[in-house]
């Protein structure tokens, strides 16, 4: 039996979203779930064919996320490192390109609530909500950014250091990561 830490309040973490043509934030790699401005509830997904994900018809007994499964909303404890090589995977895109139309990904901070599994690199959560977004310095804000700003009413940043200082994970997240 594993030990569990009880934490009162939300955990914060860094993550990528895909921004669709209407300014919605969407989970970029699994399930393409559209994020609402407030609380979003994760579902366990199973793969159907090669690229399509669907909700599992048999939920986990203790809920999402579950150990031994990949379900739940993801976030990282720290900002991904700057890349010195071309990205091999979507999540290796440089944070400085956040908001670029070529890849459509936006970097930001999310809050986790409910059941949360904490690992050494980040967490997976039952419920999550977006908190703040980063637009790369050289990225031109377009109509998607305007629609997203109106819909989510999130603080947006051009400076990564300011985003990290104001919204990044704190001591609780660092302590839990070290214990994981």
URWOLIN-V582272 format. One record per residue. N is the residue number from 1. RES is the residue in one small letter. NEAR is the number of other C-alpha atoms within 12 Angstrom. D_CENTER is the distance of its C-alpha to the mean C-alpha in Angstrom with 2 decimals. Layout:
N_RES_NEAR_D_CENTER + N_RES_NEAR_D_CENTER
//
This chain:
1_x_3_28.48 + 2_x_7_25.49 + 3_x_10_25.17 + 4_x_13_22.52 + 5_x_17_21.69 + 6_x_16_21.73 + 7_x_18_19.55 + 8_x_13_20.30 + 9_x_14_17.62 + 10_x_27_13.87 + 11_x_43_11.88 + 12_x_42_9.59 + 13_x_45_7.13 + 14_x_42_5.95 + 15_x_46_3.34 + 16_x_41_5.19 + 17_x_42_6.41 + 18_x_37_10.04 + 19_x_37_12.45 + 20_x_27_15.40 + 21_x_18_18.98 + 22_x_20_19.02 + 23_x_31_16.16 + 24_x_31_13.78 + 25_x_41_10.02 + 26_x_31_9.61 + 27_x_34_7.54 + 28_x_27_9.09 + 29_x_24_10.60 + 30_x_30_11.52 + 31_x_27_13.26 + 32_x_24_12.28 + 33_x_27_11.52 + 34_x_26_12.03 + 35_x_32_10.11 + 36_x_24_12.87 + 37_x_24_13.32 + 38_x_21_13.81 + 39_x_23_12.95 + 40_x_26_11.42 + 41_x_27_12.90 + 42_x_38_11.87 + 43_x_32_14.79 + 44_x_33_15.99 + 45_x_28_16.45 + 46_x_21_19.31 + 47_x_16_20.20 + 48_x_13_23.05 + 49_x_8_24.69 + 50_x_9_22.90 + 51_x_12_20.11 + 52_x_14_19.89 + 53_x_20_17.81 + 54_x_20_19.25 + 55_x_22_18.86 + 56_x_19_20.90 + 57_x_10_24.22 + 58_x_14_24.58 + 59_x_18_21.95 + 60_x_22_21.67 + 61_x_10_24.37 + 62_x_14_22.25 + 63_x_24_19.22 + 64_x_33_15.68 + 65_x_33_14.32 + 66_x_26_17.44 + 67_x_22_18.58 + 68_x_12_19.78 + 69_x_18_17.35 + 70_x_25_13.94 + 71_x_35_12.84 + 72_x_38_10.17 + 73_x_49_6.49 + 74_x_41_5.14 + 75_x_41_4.52 + 76_x_35_7.64 + 77_x_36_10.73 + 78_x_30_11.87 + 79_x_33_11.56 + 80_x_26_12.35 + 81_x_16_16.14 + 82_x_17_18.02 + 83_x_17_19.30 + 84_x_10_23.05 + 85_x_11_23.10 + 86_x_12_21.85 + 87_x_17_18.45 + 88_x_11_19.20 + 89_x_13_15.76 + 90_x_22_13.11 + 91_x_31_10.68 + 92_x_24_13.83 + 93_x_31_14.10 + 94_x_30_15.21 + 95_x_38_13.20 + 96_x_28_16.52 + 97_x_30_16.24 + 98_x_37_13.22 + 99_x_40_14.52 + 100_x_29_17.22 + 101_x_24_18.62 + 102_x_14_19.55 + 103_x_25_16.15 + 104_x_30_14.51 + 105_x_39_11.10 + 106_x_45_9.83 + 107_x_47_8.12 + 108_x_46_7.28 + 109_x_38_6.80 + 110_x_44_5.73 + 111_x_39_8.61 + 112_x_42_9.43 + 113_x_34_12.90 + 114_x_29_15.42 + 115_x_31_15.63 + 116_x_40_13.31 + 117_x_41_14.09 + 118_x_39_13.85 + 119_x_23_14.57 + 120_x_19_15.79 + 121_x_25_12.74 + 122_x_34_9.97 + 123_x_42_9.51 + 124_x_41_9.19 + 125_x_39_9.93 + 126_x_34_12.31 + 127_x_34_11.14 + 128_x_38_8.32 + 129_x_39_8.70 + 130_x_46_7.77 + 131_x_37_10.07 + 132_x_38_10.80 + 133_x_42_10.69 + 134_x_43_12.56 + 135_x_36_15.27 + 136_x_28_17.13 + 137_x_18_20.68 + 138_x_16_22.52 + 139_x_24_20.38 + 140_x_18_22.38 + 141_x_24_20.86 + 142_x_19_21.82 + 143_x_18_22.28 + 144_x_27_18.69 + 145_x_36_17.63 + 146_x_21_20.42 + 147_x_20_19.51 + 148_x_33_15.87 + 149_x_28_17.34 + 150_x_17_19.85 + 151_x_20_17.67 + 152_x_25_14.92 + 153_x_19_17.14 + 154_x_27_14.44 + 155_x_24_15.74 + 156_x_33_15.38 + 157_x_31_16.37 + 158_x_27_18.26 + 159_x_25_18.57 + 160_x_31_15.91 + 161_x_17_18.15 + 162_x_18_18.32 + 163_x_30_14.57 + 164_x_29_14.42 + 165_x_16_17.64 + 166_x_20_16.88 + 167_x_30_13.30 + 168_x_32_12.37 + 169_x_34_12.65 + 170_x_21_16.33 + 171_x_13_19.12 + 172_x_22_18.08 + 173_x_35_14.91 + 174_x_24_17.17 + 175_x_19_19.91 + 176_x_27_17.98 + 177_x_24_16.67 + 178_x_15_20.32 + 179_x_16_21.59 + 180_x_18_19.42
//
